[in-house]
Amino acid sequence: MVRLTVLVDNNTLCTLKGEWGLSYFIEDEDKKILFDTGYSDLFIKNAEKLDINIEDTDYIVFSHGHYDHTWGIQYLIRLYRENWSVKEKRPELLAHPYAFIPKINSKGRRNGTIISKDEASRNFKLNLSKEPVWITDRLVFLGEIERVNKFQEVKTGRKIIKDGKIEEDYLIDDTALAYKTEEGIVVITGCSHSGICNIVEYAKKVCKDDRIVDIIGGFHLLNPPKEKIEGTLKYMRVLKPRTIHPCHCTDLKSKIVLSQVANVEEVGVGLTLEYK
């Protein structure tokens, strides 16, 4: 059984604080996984209030390299350094190879990871992979997502600095996790810049299962173009997921539309979900 606890989200379901960002603490078998770290040290503070020992982490997974999913890592590094004498092993940091490439938003500001790849490798066991990586027998890091749906083409207006040159950022580093339950797949996303439908299709391919039990995370539906929301709606209608938990970068109108074809559940800091 896997247990997922929301440490950071835009919303909160209890007296804990929220922020624009995302962080989950996932427990499966004897492994503990921190999925994204939000924008600040809030994930550490919320974990403490939820009696979660954030230092007892085996894997850190970055869904992609944006600030609201990775900047909290600096506070985790500080925490580990302060308590290094009691830490016998360093967590493995799992991400796409492009996750640490400098990013520039549409306003010309840096909005990529706050630490470099070199600094990450000094503090963690760095594993950068385009291919799927099985963390446990049931939980898989999907790696680079195949983009098969035209209505989810990435047009961001953002840039990356690659090999000293400024290029268009198609957010190739955006990835997700998938968990195999007895009744189907649970898809765990960060922002779904690569397309929520593309992510689900790739999860089905990697896990060799077409049944979707749940999808939790950002769907990247913020005032989406008509073609994108209609394509997503059509896809979900055919997919028939048992439940979906859209959050973070999914606006209210999109959730309302999605509720026409799927069972939409609320998400917020403090929420705990379990899957067998």
C-alpha positions as CSV (number, residue, x, y, z in Angstrom):
1,M,0.0,0.0,0.0
2,V,1.2,3.5,-0.8
3,R,0.4,6.5,1.3
4,L,0.6,10.1,-0.1
5,T,0.4,13.2,2.1
6,V,0.1,16.7,0.6
7,L,2.7,19.0,2.2
8,V,2.3,22.0,-0.1
9,D,-0.5,23.1,-2.4
10,N,-2.2,26.4,-3.2
11,N,-5.1,25.3,-0.9
12,T,-5.2,23.9,2.6
13,L,-7.8,21.6,4.2
14,C,-6.7,22.3,7.8
15,T,-4.9,24.9,9.9
16,L,-1.6,24.3,8.1
17,K,-0.4,26.9,5.6
18,G,-0.4,26.7,1.8
19,E,1.6,28.5,-1.0
20,W,1.7,28.6,-4.7
21,G,3.6,25.3,-5.3
22,L,3.5,21.6,-4.7
23,S,5.1,19.0,-2.5
24,Y,4.0,15.4,-1.6
25,F,5.5,12.9,0.9
26,I,5.0,9.4,-0.4
27,E,5.5,6.2,1.5
28,D,5.7,2.9,-0.3
29,E,7.0,-0.4,1.1
30,D,10.1,0.7,3.1
31,K,10.8,3.7,0.9
32,K,10.0,7.4,1.5
33,I,9.8,9.7,-1.4
34,L,9.6,13.5,-1.4
35,F,7.9,14.6,-4.6
36,D,8.8,18.3,-5.3
37,T,9.7,20.8,-2.5
38,G,7.5,23.8,-3.2
39,Y,8.8,27.3,-3.2
40,S,10.0,27.8,0.4
41,D,10.7,25.9,3.6
42,L,6.9,25.5,4.1
43,F,7.0,21.7,3.2
44,I,9.4,21.2,6.1
45,K,7.3,23.2,8.6
46,N,4.1,21.4,7.5
47,A,5.8,18.0,7.6
48,E,6.8,18.7,11.2
49,K,3.3,19.6,12.2
50,L,2.0,16.4,10.5
51,D,4.6,14.3,12.4
52,I,6.5,13.4,9.2
53,N,10.2,13.1,9.6
54,I,11.3,14.8,6.4
55,E,15.0,13.9,7.0
56,D,14.0,10.2,6.7
57,T,13.8,10.5,2.9
58,D,15.2,7.9,0.5
59,Y,14.3,9.7,-2.8
60,I,13.7,13.3,-3.8
61,V,11.9,13.5,-7.1
62,F,11.6,16.7,-9.2
63,S,8.6,16.8,-11.5
64,H,10.3,19.6,-13.4
65,G,12.7,22.5,-12.9
66,H,10.4,25.4,-12.1
67,Y,10.9,27.5,-8.9
68,D,7.5,26.6,-7.3
69,H,8.5,22.9,-7.3
70,T,12.2,23.0,-6.6
71,W,13.3,26.1,-4.6
72,G,12.5,24.5,-1.3
73,I,15.5,22.2,-1.9
74,Q,17.9,24.8,-0.5
75,Y,16.2,24.6,2.9
76,L,16.4,20.8,2.8
77,I,20.1,21.0,2.1
78,R,20.5,23.3,5.1
79,L,18.5,20.9,7.3
80,Y,20.7,18.0,6.2
81,R,23.9,20.0,6.8
82,E,22.8,21.0,10.3
83,N,22.0,17.3,11.1
84,W,24.6,15.6,9.0
85,S,26.1,13.7,11.9
86,V,22.9,11.6,12.3
87,K,22.4,11.1,8.6
88,E,24.1,7.9,7.4
89,K,23.0,8.2,3.7
90,R,22.1,10.9,1.3
91,P,18.8,10.7,-0.5
92,E,18.8,10.0,-4.3
93,L,17.6,13.0,-6.3
94,L,15.7,11.8,-9.4
95,A,14.9,14.1,-12.2
96,H,15.0,14.6,-16.0
97,P,18.4,15.6,-17.4
98,Y,17.0,19.0,-18.4
99,A,15.7,19.8,-14.9
100,F,18.8,21.9,-14.0
101,I,19.1,23.8,-17.2
102,P,18.6,27.6,-16.5
103,K,15.1,28.8,-17.3
104,I,13.7,32.2,-18.2
105,N,10.0,33.1,-17.9
106,S,8.0,35.2,-20.3
107,K,9.0,38.4,-18.3
108,G,12.7,37.6,-18.7
109,R,13.3,36.5,-15.1
110,R,15.1,33.3,-14.0
111,N,12.6,30.8,-12.8
112,G,14.5,27.5,-12.9
113,T,16.0,25.5,-10.1
114,I,17.8,27.6,-7.5
115,I,20.7,25.1,-7.2
116,S,22.9,23.9,-10.0
117,K,23.4,20.3,-11.1
118,D,26.9,20.4,-9.6
119,E,25.5,21.5,-6.2
120,A,22.8,18.9,-6.4
121,S,25.4,16.2,-7.0
122,R,27.4,17.4,-4.0
123,N,24.5,17.0,-1.7
124,F,22.6,14.1,-3.1
125,K,23.0,11.0,-5.2
126,L,22.0,12.5,-8.5
127,N,20.1,10.4,-11.0
128,L,19.1,12.2,-14.1
129,S,17.1,10.0,-16.4
130,K,15.0,10.3,-19.6
131,E,14.0,6.6,-19.1
132,P,11.5,5.3,-16.6
133,V,13.1,4.4,-13.2
134,W,11.3,2.0,-10.9
135,I,11.7,3.3,-7.3
136,T,9.8,0.3,-5.8
137,D,8.1,-2.7,-7.4
138,R,5.0,-0.6,-7.9
139,L,6.2,3.1,-8.0
140,V,7.8,4.4,-11.2
141,F,9.4,7.7,-12.2
142,L,8.2,8.1,-15.8
143,G,11.1,10.0,-17.3
144,E,10.6,11.9,-20.6
145,I,6.9,11.9,-21.5
146,E,5.9,11.0,-25.0
147,R,3.8,13.8,-26.5
148,V,1.1,12.3,-28.7
149,N,-1.9,14.7,-28.3
150,K,-1.7,17.7,-30.7
151,F,-4.2,19.7,-28.5
152,Q,-1.6,19.6,-25.7
153,E,1.3,21.1,-27.7
154,V,3.6,23.2,-25.5
155,K,3.7,26.9,-26.4
156,T,5.1,28.7,-23.3
157,G,6.9,31.8,-24.5
158,R,9.6,30.8,-22.0
159,K,13.3,30.2,-22.8
160,I,16.1,28.0,-21.6
161,I,19.9,28.6,-21.6
162,K,21.4,25.5,-23.2
163,D,25.1,25.3,-24.0
164,G,25.4,29.0,-23.7
165,K,22.6,29.7,-26.1
166,I,19.0,30.9,-25.5
167,E,16.4,28.5,-26.9
168,E,12.7,28.0,-26.7
169,D,11.6,26.0,-23.6
170,Y,9.3,23.2,-24.5
171,L,9.5,21.9,-20.9
172,I,10.9,18.6,-22.0
173,D,11.9,18.0,-18.3
174,D,8.3,17.8,-17.1
175,T,7.5,14.3,-15.8
176,A,5.5,12.4,-13.2
177,L,5.2,9.3,-11.1
178,A,2.8,6.3,-11.5
179,Y,1.8,3.7,-9.0
180,K,0.5,0.3,-9.8
181,T,-2.4,-0.7,-7.6
182,E,-4.4,-4.0,-7.7
183,E,-7.2,-2.1,-9.5
184,G,-5.2,0.1,-11.9
185,I,-2.8,3.0,-12.0
186,V,-2.5,6.1,-9.8
187,V,-0.8,9.0,-11.7
188,I,1.0,11.6,-9.6
189,T,1.9,14.9,-11.4
190,G,3.6,18.1,-10.6
191,C,2.4,20.7,-13.2
192,S,1.7,18.6,-16.4
193,H,3.4,21.0,-18.7
194,S,3.9,18.0,-21.0
195,G,0.1,17.5,-21.1
196,I,-2.0,15.7,-18.5
197,C,-3.4,13.4,-21.2
198,N,0.1,12.6,-22.6
199,I,1.3,11.8,-19.1
200,V,-1.6,9.4,-18.5
201,E,-1.0,7.7,-21.8
202,Y,2.6,7.2,-21.1
203,A,1.9,5.9,-17.6
204,K,-0.4,3.3,-19.1
205,K,2.3,2.3,-21.6
206,V,5.0,2.0,-18.9
207,C,2.8,0.2,-16.4
208,K,1.1,-1.9,-19.1
209,D,-2.3,-1.2,-17.7
210,D,-5.2,0.9,-19.2
211,R,-7.1,1.2,-15.9
212,I,-6.8,4.6,-14.1
213,V,-7.8,4.6,-10.4
214,D,-6.8,8.3,-9.7
215,I,-4.9,11.3,-11.1
216,I,-3.5,13.7,-8.5
217,G,-1.5,16.9,-9.1
218,G,-1.5,19.9,-11.3
219,F,-3.2,19.5,-14.7
220,H,-1.8,22.9,-16.0
221,L,-5.3,24.2,-16.9
222,L,-5.1,27.9,-16.1
223,N,-7.5,29.7,-18.4
224,P,-6.7,27.1,-21.1
225,P,-7.4,27.6,-24.8
226,K,-10.7,26.1,-26.0
227,E,-9.0,23.4,-28.0
228,K,-7.0,22.3,-25.0
229,I,-9.9,22.1,-22.5
230,E,-12.2,20.4,-25.0
231,G,-9.5,17.9,-25.9
232,T,-8.9,17.1,-22.3
233,L,-12.6,16.8,-21.6
234,K,-13.0,14.4,-24.5
235,Y,-10.0,12.3,-23.3
236,M,-11.2,12.1,-19.8
237,R,-14.7,11.0,-20.9
238,V,-13.2,8.1,-22.8
239,L,-10.6,7.3,-20.1
240,K,-13.2,7.1,-17.3
241,P,-10.8,7.5,-14.3
242,R,-12.4,6.4,-11.0
243,T,-11.4,9.7,-9.3
244,I,-9.2,12.7,-10.1
245,H,-7.6,15.2,-7.7
246,P,-6.7,18.2,-9.9
247,C,-4.9,20.9,-7.9
248,H,-2.1,23.6,-7.9
249,C,-2.1,24.9,-11.6
250,T,-5.8,23.9,-12.3
251,D,-8.3,26.7,-12.1
252,L,-11.8,26.5,-10.7
253,K,-13.5,26.7,-14.1
254,S,-11.5,23.8,-15.4
255,K,-12.3,21.7,-12.3
256,I,-16.0,22.4,-12.9
257,V,-15.7,21.3,-16.5
258,L,-13.8,18.2,-15.6
259,S,-16.5,17.3,-13.0
260,Q,-18.8,16.7,-15.9
261,V,-16.9,13.6,-16.9
262,A,-15.1,12.5,-13.8
263,N,-15.4,12.4,-10.0
264,V,-13.4,15.5,-9.0
265,E,-12.2,15.5,-5.4
266,E,-10.8,18.4,-3.3
267,V,-7.0,18.7,-2.6
268,G,-5.2,20.7,-0.1
269,V,-2.4,20.7,2.5
270,G,-2.9,17.9,5.0
271,L,-4.8,15.6,2.7
272,T,-3.7,12.0,2.9
273,L,-4.6,9.4,0.3
274,E,-3.9,5.6,0.4
275,Y,-3.9,3.1,-2.4
276,K,-3.5,-0.7,-2.2
